[in-house]
Amino acid sequence: MTVIVPDAARVPVIVVTGFLGSGKTTLLRHLLRAPEFADTAVIVNEFGETGLDHVLVESSEDSVLLLENGCLCCGLRSDLVSTLLDLLARRERGEVPAFRRVVVETSGLADPVPLMQTFISDPLRLSLYDPGGVVTCLDAVNGSAAIDRHRNAGRQLALADTIVITKGDLASPGDATEQARRRNGRARIVEARMGRAVPLDVLRRPLAMDLDDMPGGDGHGSIVSVTWKDVRRLTWREVESAVGSLVARHGERLLRLKGLLDVEGEAGPVAIDGVQHLFHRPRVLEAWPGGAASPVLVAIAEETPRHELEGWLRQACSSPA
């Protein structure tokens, strides 16, 4: 399997989300005991939501806790940018141990889209951080019903790079896995029985793009996902025009656009990643996986007819007939 991994020099920020009762807290509680978690800083909404009493050792300040395995836990006291910058400043001053990654646990009702937009809207102040992906917990018992009834639950699953199937001891994990693949065919799926998952399966930075195995996953309900591989070589002007066209046509309905493009004048692939109206600056990667150019785009939108999304991709990116 050939993959592209984001720049490892920056600190990846992994978002752990999932609807109310999906098992986020139980998963995090077990991860906090693992030695693989020792170089991780965890940001949670409130300490009371995480049930950390069994792993607390001391409080270095009222907003940062040092846990027994050496990792950090801090509360989201104001906005995410301020919290992330505060962690970096404390690390530089030697007030907290060094950390190699950050995990942000959202509330069960959180919409992940604004959080992902944070890294695009404030790239200068957050230049040392790299959005490392979204991990969504899917409850094998009630997860499907929550997604059908609550908009944000559907968004949490649709935007996931990794889906953790929880409560498989209470209901068939196979059914939940099938549901996850139907709703999000791009995500890596792992199972956590009784909240226990292999730490590196969760902490491993999600793949930027897997060009050898890109499942269909057509979305579910009001959310549509399209994977498009018939992408011709583009000029930089065409890339700008294509992205601008999609934003103009779909606007707020565009949950995510990511992919690898073959751009004239560039030896390696150009990675693009955007959320609604905001896009990261395109990054030129060193080389194509396997040495052969394999452009691909993944578009995820809500309240948008599938044929409309496919039509835009065909018009903007496909090889001429």
C-alpha positions in Angstrom: 0.0 0.0 0.0 1.5 3.3 -1.1 0.8 6.4 1.1 1.8 10.0 1.5 2.4 11.3 5.0 2.3 15.0 6.0 5.4 16.8 7.0 6.6 15.2 10.2 8.5 18.3 11.4 5.4 20.0 12.6 3.3 19.0 15.6 0.2 17.0 14.4 -3.1 17.9 16.0 -5.5 15.0 16.0 -9.2 15.7 16.7 -11.1 13.0 18.5 -14.9 13.5 18.1 -18.1 11.5 18.1 -21.7 12.1 19.2 -22.9 12.0 22.8 -22.3 8.5 24.3 -20.1 7.4 21.5 -17.3 6.3 23.8 -14.8 9.2 23.3 -14.1 9.5 27.0 -13.7 5.8 27.6 -11.3 5.5 24.6 -9.3 8.5 25.9 -9.2 7.1 29.4 -7.5 3.9 28.2 -5.2 5.7 25.8 -4.0 7.9 28.7 -2.6 4.7 30.4 -0.6 3.7 27.4 3.2 4.5 27.2 2.7 5.4 23.5 0.7 8.4 24.7 3.5 9.8 26.9 4.6 12.4 24.4 1.1 13.7 23.8 -0.7 16.8 25.0 -4.5 16.4 25.3 -6.9 19.3 25.1 -10.4 18.7 26.5 -13.4 21.0 27.0 -13.6 20.4 30.7 -11.6 18.1 33.0 -14.8 16.8 34.5 -15.8 15.2 31.2 -12.7 13.0 30.9 -12.7 11.1 34.2 -9.0 11.5 34.8 -8.8 11.0 38.6 -7.0 7.6 38.2 -4.2 9.1 36.1 -3.6 12.4 37.8 -0.3 13.1 39.6 0.0 16.8 40.0 -1.2 20.1 38.7 1.6 22.3 37.4 -0.9 25.1 37.1 -4.6 25.2 37.3 -5.0 24.9 33.5 -2.4 22.2 32.8 -2.2 18.7 34.4 0.7 16.4 34.4 -0.4 12.8 34.1 1.4 9.7 35.5 2.6 8.5 32.1 4.2 11.9 31.4 1.6 13.3 29.0 -0.2 16.6 29.5 -3.8 17.4 29.8 -5.2 21.0 29.7 -8.7 22.5 29.5 -9.9 24.6 26.6 -10.2 27.7 28.7 -10.8 30.2 25.8 -10.3 29.5 22.1 -8.3 26.7 20.6 -5.7 29.0 19.0 -4.8 30.5 22.4 -4.6 27.1 24.1 -2.3 25.7 21.4 0.0 28.8 21.5 0.1 28.6 25.3 1.2 25.0 25.1 4.0 25.9 22.8 5.1 28.8 25.0 5.2 26.6 28.1 7.2 24.0 26.2 9.7 26.5 25.1 10.1 27.8 28.7 10.5 24.3 30.0 7.4 24.6 32.2 5.9 21.4 30.6 7.5 18.3 29.2 8.1 18.1 25.4 5.2 16.7 23.4 5.2 15.4 19.8 1.5 15.5 19.1 -1.7 17.1 20.4 -5.1 15.4 20.7 -8.2 17.6 21.0 -11.3 15.9 22.4 -14.4 17.7 21.3 -17.8 17.7 23.0 -20.4 15.2 21.7 -22.4 18.0 20.1 -19.5 19.7 18.4 -19.4 20.5 14.7 -15.9 19.6 13.5 -16.0 22.0 10.6 -15.2 25.2 12.5 -12.4 23.5 14.4 -10.8 22.3 11.2 -11.2 25.8 9.8 -9.1 27.2 12.7 -5.9 25.9 11.1 -6.7 27.5 7.8 -7.9 30.9 9.1 -4.8 31.5 11.3 -1.9 29.8 9.6 0.8 32.1 10.7 0.2 31.8 14.5 -0.3 28.0 14.1 2.5 27.4 11.6 4.2 24.9 14.0 1.0 22.8 14.1 -0.2 20.5 11.4 -3.9 19.3 11.3 -3.3 15.6 11.6 -6.8 14.4 10.9 -10.1 13.6 12.5 -10.8 10.4 14.6 -14.5 9.8 15.1 -16.0 7.3 17.6 -19.0 5.4 16.2 -21.2 3.7 18.8 -22.2 0.3 17.5 -25.5 0.4 19.5 -26.9 3.9 18.9 -24.5 5.5 16.4 -26.6 5.0 13.3 -29.7 6.5 14.9 -27.7 9.5 16.1 -26.4 10.2 12.6 -29.9 9.9 11.1 -31.3 12.4 13.7 -28.5 14.9 14.3 -26.7 16.9 11.6 -23.4 17.2 13.5 -23.3 13.5 14.1 -23.4 13.0 10.4 -20.7 15.6 9.8 -18.4 14.0 12.5 -18.5 10.7 10.6 -18.3 12.2 7.1 -15.1 14.1 7.9 -13.4 11.3 9.7 -10.0 10.1 8.6 -10.2 7.3 11.2 -13.4 5.7 12.6 -13.2 3.9 15.9 -16.1 1.4 16.3 -17.0 1.4 20.0 -19.4 -0.8 22.2 -18.8 -3.8 19.9 -19.3 -5.9 23.1 -22.9 -4.7 23.2 -23.8 -4.9 19.5 -22.4 -6.4 16.4 -19.2 -4.5 15.4 -19.6 -5.9 11.9 -22.9 -4.1 11.4 -21.3 -0.8 12.6 -18.3 -1.3 10.3 -20.6 -1.9 7.4 -22.5 1.3 8.2 -19.3 3.2 8.6 -18.0 2.1 5.2 -21.3 3.0 3.6 -21.2 6.5 5.0 -17.5 7.2 4.7 -15.6 4.8 2.4 -12.3 6.7 2.7 -11.7 6.4 6.5 -9.5 3.8 8.2 -11.7 1.7 10.5 -10.5 0.3 13.8 -12.3 -1.4 16.7 -12.2 -0.5 20.4 -13.7 -3.2 22.6 -14.6 -2.0 26.1 -12.9 1.3 25.0 -9.6 -0.5 24.4 -7.9 0.2 21.1 -4.3 -0.2 19.9 -2.9 3.3 20.7 -0.9 3.6 17.5 -4.0 2.8 15.5 -5.6 5.9 16.9 -2.5 8.1 17.3 -1.0 7.3 13.9 -1.4 10.3 11.8 -4.1 9.6 9.2 -3.0 9.2 5.7 -3.0 12.3 3.6 -4.1 10.2 0.6 -4.0 6.5 -0.2 -3.7 6.2 -3.9 -3.7 2.4 -4.1 -7.0 1.8 -2.2 -9.5 4.6 -2.5 -12.9 3.1 -1.7 -16.1 4.6 -3.1 -18.1 5.6 0.0 -21.0 7.6 -1.5 -22.0 9.2 1.8 -25.4 8.9 3.4 -28.6 11.0 3.7 -27.9 14.7 3.1 -24.1 14.2 2.9 -22.6 13.1 -0.4 -19.0 12.0 -1.1 -17.4 11.8 -4.5 -13.9 10.3 -5.3 -12.7 11.4 -8.7 -9.6 9.9 -10.3 -10.0 11.2 -13.9 -8.0 14.3 -13.2 -5.9 15.7 -16.0 -2.7 17.7 -15.6 -3.5 21.2 -14.7 -1.8 24.6 -14.7 -1.6 26.6 -11.5 -4.1 29.0 -13.0 -6.5 26.1 -13.6 -6.1 24.9 -10.1 -7.0 28.3 -8.8 -10.0 28.5 -11.1 -11.2 25.0 -10.3 -11.1 25.6 -6.5 -12.7 29.0 -6.9 -15.5 27.5 -9.0 -16.3 24.8 -6.4 -16.4 27.3 -3.6 -18.6 29.7 -5.6 -21.1 27.0 -6.5 -21.3 25.0 -3.2 -20.1 27.5 -0.6 -21.3 26.4 2.9 -22.4 23.0 1.6 -18.8 22.0 0.9 -17.6 20.2 4.0 -14.2 19.1 2.6 -12.1 18.9 -0.5 -8.8 17.2 -0.5 -6.6 15.5 -3.0 -3.4 15.3 -5.0 -3.0 17.1 -8.3 -0.6 16.8 -11.2 0.4 20.5 -11.9 2.5 21.6 -14.8 6.1 22.5 -13.8 6.0 20.5 -10.5 7.9 17.2 -10.3 5.9 16.0 -7.3 2.2 16.0 -6.5 0.4 19.1 -5.2 -1.7 18.5 -2.1 -4.8 20.6 -1.6 -7.1 20.6 1.4 -10.0 22.8 2.1 -13.1 23.1 4.4 -16.0 25.1 3.0 -14.7 28.5 1.9 -11.3 28.2 3.4 -8.3 26.3 1.9 -4.8 25.6 3.0 -2.1 26.9 0.8 -1.4 24.1 -1.7 1.7 22.1 -0.8 4.1 20.6 -3.4 5.2 17.2 -2.1 8.6 15.6 -2.9 7.4 12.7 -5.0 4.4 10.7 -6.2 3.8 7.4 -4.5 5.3 4.6 -6.5 6.9 7.1 -8.9 3.8 7.4 -11.1 1.4 10.4 -11.1 -2.0 9.3 -9.8 -4.1 12.4 -9.3 -7.3 12.1 -7.2 -9.8 14.4 -5.6 -12.3 13.7 -2.8 -15.2 16.1 -2.4 -17.7 15.9 0.5 -20.7 18.1 0.5 -24.1 18.2 2.1 -27.5 19.2 0.7 -25.9 18.9 -2.8 -27.1 16.5 -5.5 -24.5 13.9 -6.3 -24.7 14.6 -10.0 -24.0 18.3 -9.4 -20.8 17.5 -7.5 -19.7 15.0 -10.1 -20.5 17.5 -12.9 -18.3 20.1 -11.4 -15.4 17.7 -11.0 -15.8 16.4 -14.5 -15.9 19.9 -16.0 -13.0 21.3 -13.9 -10.6 18.4 -13.8 -11.3 15.5 -16.2 -9.4 14.8 -19.4 -11.0 16.2 -22.5 -13.3 13.7 -24.3 
